Amino acid sequence: MARIAGIDLPPNKRLWVGLTAIYGIGHERARSVSARAGVDSSKKIKDLTEEEVTRLRQEIETEGRVEGDLRKETQMNIRRLIEIGSYRGLRHRRSLPVRGQRTHTNARTRKGPRRGAVATKKKATLKK
């Protein structure tokens, strides 16, 4: 089983798809990494040799931040926006869409499930 950047890659997928399981690597970056490492990107992950996995690991490490470092940097950027009190930071703090989307309708992914207005019924007065 191939393990790169602390992630076990899915063995039955092709290399360019399997590399996208690593946070920070998309389709394009996966293909370019495999090309620079000299590994066929259409090869299944379970068919990779140890040497090929080592070359991929080295190429990913030299290219830039992935996984933990990238997640940490993203969180630090969001925290900075919140601390300086910017509009984007305020939207992050309130768990609302940050990039100008409408919220009158939609935005359910960011806002969470609807909290329905609980209507309280007035109890009928007893007649004598």
NUBAMAR-677898 format. One record per atom (N, C-alpha, C): residue in one letter; residue number from 1; atom name; x, y, z; chain. Coordinates in pm, whole numbers, plus 32768, in hexadecimal, padded with zeros to 4 digits. Layout:
! NUBAMAR-677898
+----+-----+----+------+------+------+----+
| aa |   i | at |   xx |   yy |   zz | ch |
+----+-----+----+------+------+------+----+
|  a | NUM | CA |    X |    Y |    Z |  A |
...
+----+-----+----+------+------+------+----+
//
This chain:
! NUBAMAR-677898
+----+-----+----+------+------+------+----+
| aa |   i | at |   xx |   yy |   zz | ch |
+----+-----+----+------+------+------+----+
|  m |   1 |  N | 8054 | 7F8A | 8000 |  A |
|  m |   1 | CA | 8000 | 8000 | 8000 |  A |
|  m |   1 |  C | 8059 | 807D | 8000 |  A |
|  a |   2 |  N | 8037 | 80DA | 7FAA |  A |
|  a |   2 | CA | 8086 | 8155 | 7F9E |  A |
|  a |   2 |  C | 8059 | 81BA | 8006 |  A |
|  r |   3 |  N | 80B8 | 81F0 | 804F |  A |
|  r |   3 | CA | 809A | 8256 | 80B4 |  A |
|  r |   3 |  C | 80EE | 82D1 | 8095 |  A |
|  i |   4 |  N | 80AC | 833E | 8074 |  A |
|  i |   4 | CA | 80F1 | 83BB | 8052 |  A |
|  i |   4 |  C | 80B4 | 842A | 80A5 |  A |
|  a |   5 |  N | 8109 | 847C | 80E2 |  A |
|  a |   5 | CA | 80DF | 84F0 | 8133 |  A |
|  a |   5 |  C | 807F | 84C7 | 81A3 |  A |
|  g |   6 |  N | 8093 | 844F | 81DA |  A |
|  g |   6 | CA | 8040 | 8422 | 8249 |  A |
|  g |   6 |  C | 7FB7 | 83EF | 8221 |  A |
|  i |   7 |  N | 7FA0 | 83DB | 819F |  A |
|  i |   7 | CA | 7F1F | 83AD | 816D |  A |
|  i |   7 |  C | 7F32 | 8329 | 8124 |  A |
|  d |   8 |  N | 7EDE | 82C6 | 8144 |  A |
|  d |   8 | CA | 7EDF | 8249 | 80F9 |  A |
|  d |   8 |  C | 7E90 | 825F | 8079 |  A |
|  l |   9 |  N | 7ED3 | 824E | 8007 |  A |
|  l |   9 | CA | 7E90 | 8263 | 7F88 |  A |
|  l |   9 |  C | 7E39 | 81EB | 7F67 |  A |
|  p |  10 |  N | 7DC3 | 8201 | 7F2A |  A |
|  p |  10 | CA | 7D6A | 8192 | 7F08 |  A |
|  p |  10 |  C | 7DAB | 8138 | 7E9E |  A |
|  p |  11 |  N | 7DBD | 80B7 | 7EB9 |  A |
|  p |  11 | CA | 7E0C | 8060 | 7E61 |  A |
|  p |  11 |  C | 7DCD | 8043 | 7DD9 |  A |
|  n |  12 |  N | 7D4B | 8044 | 7DCB |  A |
|  n |  12 | CA | 7D0D | 801C | 7D4D |  A |
|  n |  12 |  C | 7CF6 | 808F | 7CEC |  A |
|  k |  13 |  N | 7D1E | 8107 | 7D13 |  A |
|  k |  13 | CA | 7D0B | 817B | 7CBA |  A |
|  k |  13 |  C | 7D8A | 8197 | 7C6B |  A |
|  r |  14 |  N | 7D79 | 81E1 | 7C00 |  A |
|  r |  14 | CA | 7DEE | 820A | 7BB1 |  A |
|  r |  14 |  C | 7E3B | 8273 | 7BFF |  A |
|  l |  15 |  N | 7EBA | 8284 | 7BDC |  A |
|  l |  15 | CA | 7F12 | 82DB | 7C29 |  A |
|  l |  15 |  C | 7EE0 | 836A | 7C2F |  A |
|  w |  16 |  N | 7EB7 | 83A2 | 7BBD |  A |
|  w |  16 | CA | 7E8F | 842F | 7BBC |  A |
|  w |  16 |  C | 7E10 | 8446 | 7C0C |  A |
|  v |  17 |  N | 7DB9 | 83E0 | 7C19 |  A |
|  v |  17 | CA | 7D41 | 83EE | 7C6B |  A |
|  v |  17 |  C | 7D65 | 83D8 | 7CFE |  A |
|  g |  18 |  N | 7DB8 | 8376 | 7D19 |  A |
|  g |  18 | CA | 7DDD | 8354 | 7DA2 |  A |
|  g |  18 |  C | 7E29 | 83C3 | 7DE8 |  A |
|  l |  19 |  N | 7E7D | 840C | 7D9C |  A |
|  l |  19 | CA | 7EC9 | 8479 | 7DD9 |  A |
|  l |  19 |  C | 7E70 | 84EB | 7E08 |  A |
|  t |  20 |  N | 7DF7 | 84F4 | 7DCF |  A |
|  t |  20 | CA | 7D9D | 8560 | 7DF8 |  A |
|  t |  20 |  C | 7D64 | 8546 | 7E84 |  A |
|  a |  21 |  N | 7D7C | 84D0 | 7EBD |  A |
|  a |  21 | CA | 7D53 | 84B5 | 7F47 |  A |
|  a |  21 |  C | 7DA7 | 8506 | 7FA8 |  A |
|  i |  22 |  N | 7E19 | 853A | 7F7A |  A |
|  i |  22 | CA | 7E70 | 858C | 7FCE |  A |
|  i |  22 |  C | 7E3D | 861C | 7FC7 |  A |
|  y |  23 |  N | 7E28 | 8659 | 803B |  A |
|  y |  23 | CA | 7DF6 | 86E3 | 8042 |  A |
|  y |  23 |  C | 7E5B | 8741 | 8003 |  A |
|  g |  24 |  N | 7E30 | 878E | 7FA0 |  A |
|  g |  24 | CA | 7E89 | 87EC | 7F5D |  A |
|  g |  24 |  C | 7EB4 | 87BC | 7ED4 |  A |
|  i |  25 |  N | 7E8B | 8743 | 7EAC |  A |
|  i |  25 | CA | 7EAD | 8710 | 7E27 |  A |
|  i |  25 |  C | 7E2D | 86F5 | 7DDC |  A |
|  g |  26 |  N | 7E1D | 873A | 7D6C |  A |
|  g |  26 | CA | 7DAA | 8726 | 7D15 |  A |
|  g |  26 |  C | 7DD2 | 86D7 | 7C9A |  A |
|  h |  27 |  N | 7D7B | 86D2 | 7C37 |  A |
|  h |  27 | CA | 7D95 | 8683 | 7BBF |  A |
|  h |  27 |  C | 7E12 | 86B3 | 7B76 |  A |
|  e |  28 |  N | 7E1A | 8736 | 7B5F |  A |
|  e |  28 | CA | 7E89 | 876D | 7B11 |  A |
|  e |  28 |  C | 7F0E | 875A | 7B59 |  A |
|  r |  29 |  N | 7F10 | 8777 | 7BD8 |  A |
|  r |  29 | CA | 7F8D | 876A | 7C25 |  A |
|  r |  29 |  C | 7FB7 | 86D7 | 7C2E |  A |
|  a |  30 |  N | 7F57 | 867B | 7C39 |  A |
|  a |  30 | CA | 7F76 | 85EC | 7C3F |  A |
|  a |  30 |  C | 7FB9 | 85BE | 7BBE |  A |
|  r |  31 |  N | 7F85 | 85ED | 7B4F |  A |
|  r |  31 | CA | 7FC0 | 85C5 | 7ACE |  A |
|  r |  31 |  C | 804B | 85FF | 7ABC |  A |
|  s |  32 |  N | 805F | 867D | 7AE4 |  A |
|  s |  32 | CA | 80E3 | 86BA | 7AD3 |  A |
|  s |  32 |  C | 8149 | 867A | 7B31 |  A |
|  v |  33 |  N | 8121 | 8656 | 7BAA |  A |
|  v |  33 | CA | 817C | 8615 | 7C09 |  A |
|  v |  33 |  C | 81A6 | 858D | 7BD3 |  A |
|  s |  34 |  N | 8148 | 8541 | 7BA0 |  A |
|  s |  34 | CA | 816A | 84BC | 7B6C |  A |
|  s |  34 |  C | 81C2 | 84C6 | 7AF0 |  A |
|  a |  35 |  N | 81AC | 852B | 7A9E |  A |
|  a |  35 | CA | 8201 | 853C | 7A27 |  A |
|  a |  35 |  C | 828F | 855F | 7A4D |  A |
|  r |  36 |  N | 829F | 85BB | 7AAF |  A |
|  r |  36 | CA | 8327 | 85E0 | 7ADA |  A |
|  r |  36 |  C | 836E | 856F | 7B22 |  A |
|  a |  37 |  N | 8320 | 8519 | 7B65 |  A |
|  a |  37 | CA | 835D | 84A7 | 7BAB |  A |
|  a |  37 |  C | 837C | 8435 | 7B4A |  A |
|  g |  38 |  N | 834B | 8440 | 7AD1 |  A |
|  g |  38 | CA | 8366 | 83DA | 7A6C |  A |
|  g |  38 |  C | 8311 | 835C | 7A81 |  A |
|  v |  39 |  N | 8297 | 836F | 7AB2 |  A |
|  v |  39 | CA | 823C | 82FF | 7ACA |  A |
|  v |  39 |  C | 81C1 | 8312 | 7A73 |  A |
|  d |  40 |  N | 8191 | 82A5 | 7A36 |  A |
|  d |  40 | CA | 811A | 82AB | 79E1 |  A |
|  d |  40 |  C | 80A1 | 82C9 | 7A38 |  A |
|  s |  41 |  N | 805A | 8335 | 7A1A |  A |
|  s |  41 | CA | 7FEA | 835F | 7A6E |  A |
|  s |  41 |  C | 7F6F | 8307 | 7A5F |  A |
|  s |  42 |  N | 7F6A | 82B5 | 79F4 |  A |
|  s |  42 | CA | 7EF6 | 825D | 79E2 |  A |
|  s |  42 |  C | 7F0C | 81D4 | 7A22 |  A |
|  k |  43 |  N | 7F7D | 81C1 | 7A61 |  A |
|  k |  43 | CA | 7F9D | 8143 | 7AA5 |  A |
|  k |  43 |  C | 7F4E | 813A | 7B28 |  A |
|  k |  44 |  N | 7F20 | 80C0 | 7B4A |  A |
|  k |  44 | CA | 7ED9 | 80AE | 7BC9 |  A |
|  k |  44 |  C | 7F3C | 80B9 | 7C3D |  A |
|  i |  45 |  N | 7F0C | 80EB | 7CAE |  A |
|  i |  45 | CA | 7F63 | 8102 | 7D22 |  A |
|  i |  45 |  C | 7F9B | 807F | 7D58 |  A |
|  k |  46 |  N | 7F4B | 8015 | 7D52 |  A |
|  k |  46 | CA | 7F7C | 7F95 | 7D87 |  A |
|  k |  46 |  C | 7FEB | 7F5B | 7D30 |  A |
|  d |  47 |  N | 7FFA | 7F89 | 7CB4 |  A |
|  d |  47 | CA | 8062 | 7F57 | 7C5A |  A |
|  d |  47 |  C | 80E4 | 7FA7 | 7C63 |  A |
|  l |  48 |  N | 80E8 | 800F | 7CB6 |  A |
|  l |  48 | CA | 8161 | 8061 | 7CC3 |  A |
|  l |  48 |  C | 81CE | 8016 | 7D0F |  A |
|  t |  49 |  N | 824A | 802B | 7CE5 |  A |
|  t |  49 | CA | 82BA | 7FF1 | 7D2D |  A |
|  t |  49 |  C | 82E1 | 804F | 7DA0 |  A |
|  e |  50 |  N | 8331 | 801C | 7DFC |  A |
|  e |  50 | CA | 8360 | 806E | 7E6D |  A |
|  e |  50 |  C | 83B2 | 80E4 | 7E3C |  A |
|  e |  51 |  N | 8400 | 80D0 | 7DD3 |  A |
|  e |  51 | CA | 8453 | 813C | 7D9C |  A |
|  e |  51 |  C | 83FC | 81AC | 7D65 |  A |
|  e |  52 |  N | 8390 | 8187 | 7D1E |  A |
|  e |  52 | CA | 8336 | 81EC | 7CE6 |  A |
|  e |  52 |  C | 82EF | 823A | 7D55 |  A |
|  v |  53 |  N | 82C7 | 81F3 | 7DBE |  A |
|  v |  53 | CA | 8285 | 8235 | 7E2F |  A |
|  v |  53 |  C | 82E6 | 8297 | 7E71 |  A |
|  t |  54 |  N | 8363 | 826E | 7E7F |  A |
|  t |  54 | CA | 83C8 | 82C5 | 7EBB |  A |
|  t |  54 |  C | 83DF | 8342 | 7E67 |  A |
|  r |  55 |  N | 83E5 | 8330 | 7DE2 |  A |
|  r |  55 | CA | 83F7 | 83A5 | 7D8A |  A |
|  r |  55 |  C | 8380 | 8404 | 7D94 |  A |
|  l |  56 |  N | 8306 | 83CD | 7D98 |  A |
|  l |  56 | CA | 828E | 8420 | 7DA7 |  A |
|  l |  56 |  C | 8291 | 846C | 7E2B |  A |
|  r |  57 |  N | 82B5 | 8427 | 7E96 |  A |
|  r |  57 | CA | 82BB | 8465 | 7F1A |  A |
|  r |  57 |  C | 831D | 84D9 | 7F1A |  A |
|  q |  58 |  N | 8393 | 84C4 | 7EDF |  A |
|  q |  58 | CA | 83F8 | 852F | 7ED9 |  A |
|  q |  58 |  C | 83C8 | 85A4 | 7E86 |  A |
|  e |  59 |  N | 8386 | 8587 | 7E17 |  A |
|  e |  59 | CA | 8355 | 85F2 | 7DBF |  A |
|  e |  59 |  C | 82EB | 8646 | 7E05 |  A |
|  i |  60 |  N | 8292 | 8605 | 7E4F |  A |
|  i |  60 | CA | 822A | 864E | 7E97 |  A |
|  i |  60 |  C | 8266 | 86A2 | 7F06 |  A |
|  e |  61 |  N | 82CA | 866E | 7F4C |  A |
|  e |  61 | CA | 830B | 86BA | 7FB7 |  A |
|  e |  61 |  C | 8353 | 8734 | 7F81 |  A |
|  t |  62 |  N | 8395 | 8728 | 7F0D |  A |
|  t |  62 | CA | 83DE | 879A | 7ED6 |  A |
|  t |  62 |  C | 8381 | 8803 | 7E9A |  A |
|  e |  63 |  N | 830B | 87D8 | 7E6A |  A |
|  e |  63 | CA | 82B2 | 8834 | 7E24 |  A |
|  e |  63 |  C | 8273 | 889C | 7E80 |  A |
|  g |  64 |  N | 824C | 8875 | 7EF7 |  A |
|  g |  64 | CA | 820D | 88D9 | 7F4C |  A |
|  g |  64 |  C | 81BB | 889B | 7FBA |  A |
|  r |  65 |  N | 816D | 88EE | 7FFC |  A |
|  r |  65 | CA | 8121 | 88C2 | 8071 |  A |
|  r |  65 |  C | 80A9 | 886C | 8048 |  A |
|  v |  66 |  N | 8095 | 8802 | 8094 |  A |
|  v |  66 | CA | 801E | 87AE | 8086 |  A |
|  v |  66 |  C | 7FF5 | 8782 | 8112 |  A |
|  e |  67 |  N | 7F7D | 874A | 811B |  A |
|  e |  67 | CA | 7F47 | 8714 | 8198 |  A |
|  e |  67 |  C | 7F53 | 8772 | 820F |  A |
|  g |  68 |  N | 7F94 | 8749 | 827A |  A |
|  g |  68 | CA | 7F95 | 8793 | 82F9 |  A |
|  g |  68 |  C | 7FC5 | 8822 | 82EF |  A |
|  d |  69 |  N | 8034 | 8838 | 82A8 |  A |
|  d |  69 | CA | 806B | 88BF | 829A |  A |
|  d |  69 |  C | 8008 | 891B | 8253 |  A |
|  l |  70 |  N | 7FCA | 88E8 | 81E9 |  A |
|  l |  70 | CA | 7F6C | 8939 | 819C |  A |
|  l |  70 |  C | 7EEE | 8956 | 81ED |  A |
|  r |  71 |  N | 7EBB | 88F2 | 8234 |  A |
|  r |  71 | CA | 7E45 | 8906 | 8289 |  A |
|  r |  71 |  C | 7E63 | 896F | 82F5 |  A |
|  k |  72 |  N | 7EDA | 8964 | 832F |  A |
|  k |  72 | CA | 7F01 | 89C1 | 8399 |  A |
|  k |  72 |  C | 7F0A | 8A50 | 8363 |  A |
|  e |  73 |  N | 7F46 | 8A5E | 82ED |  A |
|  e |  73 | CA | 7F52 | 8AE3 | 82B0 |  A |
|  e |  73 |  C | 7ECA | 8B20 | 8292 |  A |
|  t |  74 |  N | 7E6E | 8ACC | 825D |  A |
|  t |  74 | CA | 7DE8 | 8AFC | 823D |  A |
|  t |  74 |  C | 7D9F | 8B2B | 82BB |  A |
|  q |  75 |  N | 7DA9 | 8ADC | 8327 |  A |
|  q |  75 | CA | 7D6A | 8B01 | 83A5 |  A |
|  q |  75 |  C | 7DA5 | 8B83 | 83DD |  A |
|  m |  76 |  N | 7E28 | 8B93 | 83D0 |  A |
|  m |  76 | CA | 7E6A | 8C0D | 8400 |  A |
|  m |  76 |  C | 7E3A | 8C87 | 83B0 |  A |
|  n |  77 |  N | 7E28 | 8C77 | 832F |  A |
|  n |  77 | CA | 7DF7 | 8CE5 | 82DB |  A |
|  n |  77 |  C | 7D69 | 8D0E | 8305 |  A |
|  i |  78 |  N | 7D14 | 8CAB | 831F |  A |
|  i |  78 | CA | 7C8B | 8CC8 | 8349 |  A |
|  i |  78 |  C | 7C8D | 8D0B | 83D2 |  A |
|  r |  79 |  N | 7CE0 | 8CD9 | 842E |  A |
|  r |  79 | CA | 7CE9 | 8D13 | 84B4 |  A |
|  r |  79 |  C | 7D18 | 8DA4 | 84AD |  A |
|  r |  80 |  N | 7D76 | 8DC0 | 8453 |  A |
|  r |  80 | CA | 7DA8 | 8E49 | 8442 |  A |
|  r |  80 |  C | 7D38 | 8EA5 | 8413 |  A |
|  l |  81 |  N | 7CE7 | 8E77 | 83B3 |  A |
|  l |  81 | CA | 7C76 | 8EC9 | 8383 |  A |
|  l |  81 |  C | 7C13 | 8EE6 | 83F3 |  A |
|  i |  82 |  N | 7BFB | 8E83 | 8448 |  A |
|  i |  82 | CA | 7B9E | 8E96 | 84B7 |  A |
|  i |  82 |  C | 7BD6 | 8EFC | 851A |  A |
|  e |  83 |  N | 7C58 | 8EEF | 8539 |  A |
|  e |  83 | CA | 7C95 | 8F47 | 859D |  A |
|  e |  83 |  C | 7C9B | 8FD9 | 8571 |  A |
|  i |  84 |  N | 7CB6 | 8FF1 | 84F0 |  A |
|  i |  84 | CA | 7CBE | 907C | 84C4 |  A |
|  i |  84 |  C | 7C35 | 90B9 | 84AF |  A |
|  g |  85 |  N | 7BCE | 9066 | 84B8 |  A |
|  g |  85 | CA | 7B45 | 909A | 84AF |  A |
|  g |  85 |  C | 7B1A | 90BC | 8423 |  A |
|  s |  86 |  N | 7B51 | 907A | 83C0 |  A |
|  s |  86 | CA | 7B28 | 9096 | 8336 |  A |
|  s |  86 |  C | 7A9D | 905D | 831B |  A |
|  y |  87 |  N | 7A61 | 9088 | 82AE |  A |
|  y |  87 | CA | 79DC | 9058 | 828A |  A |
|  y |  87 |  C | 79DE | 8FC1 | 8275 |  A |
|  r |  88 |  N | 7A45 | 8F90 | 822E |  A |
|  r |  88 | CA | 7A50 | 8F00 | 8218 |  A |
|  r |  88 |  C | 7A5F | 8EB4 | 829C |  A |
|  g |  89 |  N | 7AAA | 8EEE | 82F9 |  A |
|  g |  89 | CA | 7AB9 | 8EB0 | 837C |  A |
|  g |  89 |  C | 7A36 | 8EA9 | 83C7 |  A |
|  l |  90 |  N | 79E7 | 8F12 | 83BB |  A |
|  l |  90 | CA | 7964 | 8F16 | 83FB |  A |
|  l |  90 |  C | 7909 | 8EAA | 83C1 |  A |
|  r |  91 |  N | 790D | 8E97 | 833E |  A |
|  r |  91 | CA | 78BC | 8E2F | 82FD |  A |
|  r |  91 |  C | 78EA | 8DA4 | 8329 |  A |
|  h |  92 |  N | 796D | 8D91 | 8338 |  A |
|  h |  92 | CA | 799F | 8D11 | 836B |  A |
|  h |  92 |  C | 796C | 8CF9 | 83F9 |  A |
|  r |  93 |  N | 7973 | 8D5E | 844D |  A |
|  r |  93 | CA | 794A | 8D51 | 84D9 |  A |
|  r |  93 |  C | 78B7 | 8D2C | 84E3 |  A |
|  r |  94 |  N | 7863 | 8D66 | 848D |  A |
|  r |  94 | CA | 77D3 | 8D4C | 8491 |  A |
|  r |  94 |  C | 77A9 | 8CD1 | 8441 |  A |
|  s |  95 |  N | 780A | 8C8A | 8406 |  A |
|  s |  95 | CA | 77EF | 8C14 | 83B3 |  A |
|  s |  95 |  C | 778E | 8C34 | 8342 |  A |
|  l |  96 |  N | 77AB | 8C9F | 82FB |  A |
|  l |  96 | CA | 775E | 8CC7 | 8287 |  A |
|  l |  96 |  C | 77B7 | 8CC3 | 820D |  A |
|  p |  97 |  N | 777F | 8CC2 | 8192 |  A |
|  p |  97 | CA | 77D3 | 8CC2 | 811B |  A |
|  p |  97 |  C | 782E | 8D3B | 8117 |  A |
|  v |  98 |  N | 78AA | 8D27 | 80EF |  A |
|  v |  98 | CA | 7911 | 8D8E | 80F8 |  A |
|  v |  98 |  C | 791F | 8DDA | 8075 |  A |
|  r |  99 |  N | 78FD | 8D9B | 8005 |  A |
|  r |  99 | CA | 7920 | 8DD4 | 7F84 |  A |
|  r |  99 |  C | 78AC | 8E17 | 7F3A |  A |
|  g | 100 |  N | 784F | 8E50 | 7F84 |  A |
|  g | 100 | CA | 77E9 | 8EA3 | 7F44 |  A |
|  g | 100 |  C | 776D | 8E5A | 7F13 |  A |
|  q | 101 |  N | 775C | 8DDC | 7F38 |  A |
|  q | 101 | CA | 76E6 | 8D94 | 7F0B |  A |
|  q | 101 |  C | 766A | 8DC7 | 7F55 |  A |
|  r | 102 |  N | 75F6 | 8DAD | 7F1A |  A |
|  r | 102 | CA | 757B | 8DD8 | 7F59 |  A |
|  r | 102 |  C | 7559 | 8D7B | 7FCD |  A |
|  t | 103 |  N | 7514 | 8DAF | 8032 |  A |
|  t | 103 | CA | 74F0 | 8D5D | 80A4 |  A |
|  t | 103 |  C | 745B | 8D60 | 80C1 |  A |
|  h | 104 |  N | 740F | 8DB1 | 8077 |  A |
|  h | 104 | CA | 737F | 8DB7 | 808E |  A |
|  h | 104 |  C | 7343 | 8D2D | 8075 |  A |
|  t | 105 |  N | 7368 | 8CF3 | 8006 |  A |
|  t | 105 | CA | 734A | 8C66 | 7FED |  A |
|  t | 105 |  C | 73D1 | 8C22 | 7FD8 |  A |
|  n | 106 |  N | 73D3 | 8BA3 | 7FDE |  A |
|  n | 106 | CA | 744E | 8B53 | 7FCB |  A |
|  n | 106 |  C | 74B2 | 8B69 | 803D |  A |
|  a | 107 |  N | 7530 | 8B4E | 8028 |  A |
|  a | 107 | CA | 759B | 8B56 | 808C |  A |
|  a | 107 |  C | 7585 | 8AF1 | 80FC |  A |
|  r | 108 |  N | 753D | 8A84 | 80E1 |  A |
|  r | 108 | CA | 7520 | 8A23 | 814A |  A |
|  r | 108 |  C | 759D | 89D7 | 8175 |  A |
|  t | 109 |  N | 75FA | 89C2 | 811B |  A |
|  t | 109 | CA | 7674 | 8979 | 813F |  A |
|  t | 109 |  C | 76BF | 89C4 | 81AA |  A |
|  r | 110 |  N | 76CC | 8A45 | 819B |  A |
|  r | 110 | CA | 7719 | 8A96 | 81F9 |  A |
|  r | 110 |  C | 76CA | 8AB4 | 8278 |  A |
|  k | 111 |  N | 7647 | 8ACD | 826A |  A |
|  k | 111 | CA | 75F6 | 8AF4 | 82DD |  A |
|  k | 111 |  C | 75C6 | 8A7D | 832E |  A |
|  g | 112 |  N | 75C4 | 8A07 | 82F5 |  A |
|  g | 112 | CA | 7594 | 8991 | 833C |  A |
|  g | 112 |  C | 7501 | 897B | 8324 |  A |
|  p | 113 |  N | 74C9 | 8913 | 8363 |  A |
|  p | 113 | CA | 743A | 88F7 | 834E |  A |
|  p | 113 |  C | 73E0 | 8968 | 8380 |  A |
|  r | 114 |  N | 736C | 8971 | 8343 |  A |
|  r | 114 | CA | 730E | 89DB | 8369 |  A |
|  r | 114 |  C | 72E1 | 89C8 | 83F8 |  A |
|  r | 115 |  N | 72DB | 8A36 | 843F |  A |
|  r | 115 | CA | 72A1 | 8A34 | 84C5 |  A |
|  r | 115 |  C | 7216 | 8A71 | 84B8 |  A |
|  g | 116 |  N | 71B4 | 8A1A | 84B3 |  A |
|  g | 116 | CA | 712A | 8A47 | 849C |  A |
|  g | 116 |  C | 70F6 | 8A9B | 850E |  A |
|  a | 117 |  N | 70A4 | 8AFB | 84EC |  A |
|  a | 117 | CA | 7066 | 8B50 | 8552 |  A |
|  a | 117 |  C | 6FFF | 8AFC | 859C |  A |
|  v | 118 |  N | 7010 | 8AF1 | 861C |  A |
|  v | 118 | CA | 6FB4 | 8AA0 | 866C |  A |
|  v | 118 |  C | 6F3C | 8AF5 | 8690 |  A |
|  a | 119 |  N | 6ECA | 8AD0 | 8659 |  A |
|  a | 119 | CA | 6E50 | 8B1D | 8673 |  A |
|  a | 119 |  C | 6E0F | 8AE4 | 86F0 |  A |
|  t | 120 |  N | 6DF7 | 8B39 | 8750 |  A |
|  t | 120 | CA | 6DB4 | 8B0A | 87CA |  A |
|  t | 120 |  C | 6D1F | 8B27 | 87BE |  A |
|  k | 121 |  N | 6CD2 | 8AC2 | 87D9 |  A |
|  k | 121 | CA | 6C42 | 8ACE | 87CC |  A |
|  k | 121 |  C | 6C09 | 8B01 | 8850 |  A |
|  k | 122 |  N | 6BB0 | 8B62 | 8849 |  A |
|  k | 122 | CA | 6B70 | 8B93 | 88C3 |  A |
|  k | 122 |  C | 6B09 | 8B2E | 88F0 |  A |
|  k | 123 |  N | 6B0D | 8B0E | 896F |  A |
|  k | 123 | CA | 6AAE | 8AAD | 89A4 |  A |
|  k | 123 |  C | 6A23 | 8AEE | 89AA |  A |
|  a | 124 |  N | 69C3 | 8AA1 | 897F |  A |
|  a | 124 | CA | 6938 | 8AD3 | 8981 |  A |
|  a | 124 |  C | 690B | 8ADE | 8A11 |  A |
|  t | 125 |  N | 68C4 | 8B4A | 8A2D |  A |
|  t | 125 | CA | 6892 | 8B5D | 8AB6 |  A |
|  t | 125 |  C | 681D | 8B00 | 8ACE |  A |
|  l | 126 |  N | 6815 | 8ACD | 8B46 |  A |
|  l | 126 | CA | 67A9 | 8A71 | 8B67 |  A |
|  l | 126 |  C | 6727 | 8ABC | 8B79 |  A |
|  k | 127 |  N | 66BD | 8A89 | 8B3A |  A |
|  k | 127 | CA | 6639 | 8AC8 | 8B47 |  A |
|  k | 127 |  C | 65E9 | 8A7D | 8BB0 |  A |
|  k | 128 |  N | 65A3 | 8AC4 | 8C05 |  A |
|  k | 128 | CA | 6550 | 8A86 | 8C6C |  A |
|  k | 128 |  C | 64BF | 8A9F | 8C55 |  A |
+----+-----+----+------+------+------+----+
//
